[in-house]
Amino acid sequence: MLPLNEWYNFIHKNENYYLWLAFENEQPVGVVMVEIEDDFIGSIALVLNRLSAIKDMVGQ
């Protein structure tokens, strides 16, 4: 991945790239990224904080 500042600027300026962040108790727990390419073909990326999900499953 690009350095964070370059990555943010790339997404911010690219009209075919969408990003959603998920927070729980003000902590980031996931991100969804969608990139639309030619002919409306795209890529989807899901990134989750597994540690947060495991703690929720065991009730901690």
C-alpha positions in Angstrom: 0.0 0.0 0.0 1.1 3.5 -0.7 2.1 5.7 2.2 -1.1 6.8 3.9 -1.1 10.4 2.7 -0.5 9.4 -0.9 -3.2 6.6 -0.6 -5.7 9.1 0.8 -5.0 11.7 -2.0 -5.4 9.0 -4.7 -8.8 7.9 -3.3 -9.9 11.5 -2.8 -9.2 12.5 -6.3 -10.4 9.3 -8.1 -14.1 9.4 -8.9 -14.1 5.7 -9.5 -12.9 4.7 -6.1 -15.2 4.6 -3.0 -14.3 4.0 0.6 -16.3 3.4 3.8 -14.9 3.1 7.3 -16.6 1.3 10.2 -16.1 2.4 13.7 -17.0 0.9 17.1 -16.6 3.0 20.2 -14.5 5.5 18.2 -12.1 2.7 17.1 -11.8 1.7 13.4 -12.9 -1.9 13.0 -13.2 -2.3 9.3 -13.1 -0.7 5.8 -14.8 -1.4 2.5 -13.2 -0.3 -0.7 -14.8 -0.4 -4.2 -13.0 0.5 -7.4 -15.0 0.7 -10.6 -13.1 0.0 -13.7 -13.9 0.1 -17.4 -17.3 -1.4 -18.5 -18.5 -1.1 -14.9 -16.3 -4.0 -13.8 -14.9 -3.5 -10.4 -13.0 -4.7 -7.4 -14.2 -4.9 -3.8 -11.9 -5.1 -0.8 -13.1 -5.8 2.8 -10.7 -5.4 5.7 -11.8 -6.2 9.2 -10.1 -6.0 12.6 -10.4 -9.7 13.5 -9.3 -9.1 17.1 -12.3 -6.9 17.7 -14.7 -9.5 16.1 -13.2 -12.3 18.2 -13.6 -10.3 21.4 -17.3 -9.7 20.5 -17.9 -13.4 20.0 -16.5 -14.5 23.3 -18.1 -11.6 25.2 -15.0 -9.6 26.3 
